Amino acid sequence: MVMQYDVVTAFLFGPLDEEIYMEIPAGFVGASSAFVCRLLKSLYGLKQAPMVWNDTLHRKLTDLGFTRIEKNHGLYASQVGGEITMLVTVYVDDLLLIGPADLCASVAETMQQDFQLNNLGEVKYQLGIEITINRANRQVIFFQAQYVRELLFRFHMASCRGAKTPEPSGQQVRELLVRFHMASSRRAKTPEPSGQLQVRESAEGEGPSPYRQLLGALGYLLSGTRPDLAHAVRNLGMYLAEFDHTHFELGRHVLRYLKHTTDFGLVMDIGTC
């Protein structure tokens, strides 16, 4: 089982080792300007709050027999006789308990003694990635279909025609270059229709251009579940400092490919689920 838990108000559970004082909150009964409050536990907004919470959770998991993996401090393992029996992944206050159902329930119940856990059930969605567990085929599938749909809508490509490859063929690229070269003079004389994405360098103080926004969004998707975009994103990224409509059109081709492969993702074969 892969069970998902959320620690409610996680930062409030960490005890402070240093002396920190604050003014008495307004409306506190019996408040006097002659007194201040000493914080015994962390509060949201303290710069050390994330570290204090992480140290607190680390101590608890260590007490439960888990060992933190040195190469990934967000992953803990429990071993019996040299064999891993359970895993726990940590991302701030989001926890995944991976192991037999009874063992996951036991660990969660023990942690409830110190923290308030919200049981979200078997994992379906984590850090923007959709997760499907196929026990029949003993597979875990990771994909970002919802993110792809939002990306297509953001760049006005939700109704576009799909493409079967992330990059056009060499002949298509040559035709594209010729088409934009021939149209360059017309674009200089004719303003683009309102509502169309303007591809140009950003002036000082402006946000990133649509081309850079597109490359950033594709890069995020690539690092998550879509390694098939690597070559196209790499090539487009070479022109971040100097680009034109041709490069943006090539970026739109990647979006057309995503339209055709919205549900593509990573499939992990496992021994047991």
PyMOL commands that set and color helices and strands:
alter all, ss='L'
color gray80, all
select helices_A, chain A and resi 10-13+49-63+101-111+145-154+170-189+210-224+227-237+245-260
alter helices_A, ss='H'
color red, helices_A
select strands_A, chain A and resi 2-7+21-23+36-38+67-69+72-80+83-91+94-98+117-122+125-126+129-134+139-143+265-269
alter strands_A, ss='S'
color yellow, strands_A
deselect
rebuild
show_as cartoon
